[in-house]
Amino acid sequence: MHEPTSCSAHRNLRHGLGQAVGATLRTFSAMMLILFADMAAGQVPLELAGCKAERNLVWHADESTLEFHAPVLTVHGKRSANEPVSCLVKLISCELEKGQGKLDYELAIDDRGVRYRGKYGARVELHEGGGHSVLTRRSDLRFDPPLCLDLSISESVTVAGKPINACVLPLRNGVVQTLPLAAGPTLAGHYILGRGSQTEGKELAMPVIGLSRSPGAAGGLALATDPYVGSQFTVTPGKAPAGKLTVKLSTTYLGSMVPLDREQRTAVCALHHGGVDGTLRTYYETIPDIEPGAPWIHDIQLTHFDYIAKQGKGIYRDVEKLAERIPVEHRKAVVVALHGYYDYLGRYGYNAKTHRLDPQWVSYDGHARKVPMNPGEIHKRIKFVKDHGFRVLLYFADGMTYHDASPDFRKDWCLKDEHGKAVYCGNWEHRPDAPGPKNFCLDPTLPGVQDWFMGYEDALLNEFGREFDGLVWDETFLATRRRAMSGTGGRLAYLDRAMMRLVAALTRRVQTWHKVNPDLVFLTSDDLDMVGLGKDTAPYALVSHGTYQDSWCKPDAWPPGLLPNYRNCLWSCNWHPVKNRTWNAIAVERYGIAQGITDGFGDDQGPADMPPALFDEIIARFLKRFESGDRTRYLRQ
């Protein structure tokens, strides 16, 4: 039988699987000895096998031999969605030397007289470190002219040797499920991003699966892909006694909607000794350019979100109240986020012509009252919070929301759906000079929009990057749900895929500041599968430093956010800490997640104004975590 596992994203399984992680370190030397013994016996870790026309890569791993087969392409033409079209895959070159190799293929497709020519190249590299062996495969698929047909590309690996008897699946609902493998039935899991995503089997929280020789075993294999397009994993057990097992990884591109010119992917196969932890951490090998969040995020036990409360004066009273009750040595476990400082949604006080924030502007609080604002005032607030010993974040943006009253408004940057209809947000509109739902959405598939966000982020970093601890991008799910398409400019594009790459680019930009301020992080707010928001929100936190989601601390929003934030953090802002006072207790006691309090919206009662008994309860719960030493929680259900 399998044992489902629910885990806290606040260091998540790392603590609950401490023994497995320790085993990783203890077994590293032994694994290296096995590897070198194989080499001494004449068995090199990587080799090419097969005939000249079809060369497969073979990896002699610890007690297993893995054979990676040539890619299989399936094309569906215009005649019928289910009718295959002739596709020729020809190996033209292959090389392998010192743990690195490359295989190049020519592609030829003929669809009713229309000929497409393409190239597919794979670069492989084997490296050792950190208690595991990792084989990375970077592929590059190109067509000229662009392919206007739907294409599925599959790559299979056959695993031979000591039998594999269990499969580990990190599910979308926050449960890590271990399933026994028996001869016959096929197991499958899928990760969704992009309209062409396949959906066979169970839905995954992140694009990775694990294989082990027994349920709960420390050693095993893991296969993962990068998160920038959907992935389908299929596991087919072999028949006894040979026990060979085949894993197929498939990706589908809808060239009939978005002509396919170039697609690059990273896939990883890892040998590890870390149990479930080792499987989940294999995913991060596919995104080496995205660093883990700064260590401080794992210490946070209380979050406070200030929406320029009390016309900008609330932050001072609330921070003083927190400092009055929280000992100095515990204050780094509190993070304060500053919200509402900007002018128009979609502009945020940023002047794209000067590449700087404006010298002054007018903000509006949650009650549509004017609040004069300037960079100096934001510096003052950041300093006030930091001087009291707390961490501080600055609100980055409200998803892709774009207000048409902005003096910089560009209609050609507004998102249109696949039917050519303008996408309205209509939320968070509090300006008295422009009433009504006047918020459109920016289109992240447009290079100009991408450049604007990166320029805006640079302006914030140049102004405040030496002082604050990071940025939080609110409501990243708005208009960028999974499978969503952009029809802006009369051409179709993958909206969710573009957003994932934009989040990654902004995360990397923050990382360039780590030599100046190593504490900086970039957080998203995905609200995965929260009731009322639908079921197609995307896990953009897979390429950020964590999540500070605007889910109001609703209990149903925690489980889907756990695994996408596995190595980072998962927080929320409770806009109704008085009305929904039990939600903080649930966050701490059921999931080991930080409490959330707020001011300036919802109950509009921060620490200085909420009922004393409630504030005492929040502080007591906060302090108890330190006294017990139980900062994180790992649950088995």
Sequence and secondary structure as in RCSB ss.txt:
>XXXX:A:sequence
MHEPTSCSAHRNLRHGLGQAVGATLRTFSAMMLILFADMAAGQVPLELAGCKAERNLVWHADESTLEFHAPVLTV
HGKRSANEPVSCLVKLISCELEKGQGKLDYELAIDDRGVRYRGKYGARVELHEGGGHSVLTRRSDLRFDPPLCLD
LSISESVTVAGKPINACVLPLRNGVVQTLPLAAGPTLAGHYILGRGSQTEGKELAMPVIGLSRSPGAAGGLALAT
DPYVGSQFTVTPGKAPAGKLTVKLSTTYLGSMVPLDREQRTAVCALHHGGVDGTLRTYYETIPDIEPGAPWIHDI
QLTHFDYIAKQGKGIYRDVEKLAERIPVEHRKAVVVALHGYYDYLGRYGYNAKTHRLDPQWVSYDGHARKVPMNP
GEIHKRIKFVKDHGFRVLLYFADGMTYHDASPDFRKDWCLKDEHGKAVYCGNWEHRPDAPGPKNFCLDPTLPGVQ
DWFMGYEDALLNEFGREFDGLVWDETFLATRRRAMSGTGGRLAYLDRAMMRLVAALTRRVQTWHKVNPDLVFLTS
DDLDMVGLGKDTAPYALVSHGTYQDSWCKPDAWPPGLLPNYRNCLWSCNWHPVKNRTWNAIAVERYGIAQGITDG
FGDDQGPADMPPALFDEIIARFLKRFESGDRTRYLRQ
>XXXX:A:secstr
    EEE SSSTHHHHTHHHHHHHHHHHHHHHHHHHHHHHTT  SEEEEE SSSEEEEEEETTEEEEE   EEEE
E SS TT EEEEEEEEEEEEEETTEEEEEEEEEEEETTEEEEEEEEEEEEEEEETTEEEEEEEEEEEEEEEE SE
EEEEEEEEEEES   EEEEEBTTSEEEEEE  SS  EEEEE  STT    SEEBSSSEEEEESSTT S EEEEEE
 SSS EEEEEEE  TTT  EEEEEEEEEETTTS EEEEEEEEEEEEESSHHHHHHHHGGGG TTS    GGGGG 
 EEEEEESGGGGTHHHHHHHHHHHHS GGGGGGEEEEEE  SSSTTTTTEETTTTEE S EEEE TT  EEEE H
HHHHHHHHHHHHTT EEEEEEEETTEEETTSTT  GGGB B TTS B B   S   TTS SS EEEB TTSHHHH
HHHHHHHHHHHHHHTTTS EEEEE TTTT  TT EE GGG  EEHHHHHHHHHHHHHHHHHTTTTT TT EEEB 
  TT TTS S    GGGGSS EEE STT GGGHHHHHGGGTTS EEE  S TTTTTHHHHHHHHHH   EEEEES
STT   TTTS HHHHHHHHHHHHHHHHHT  S EEE 
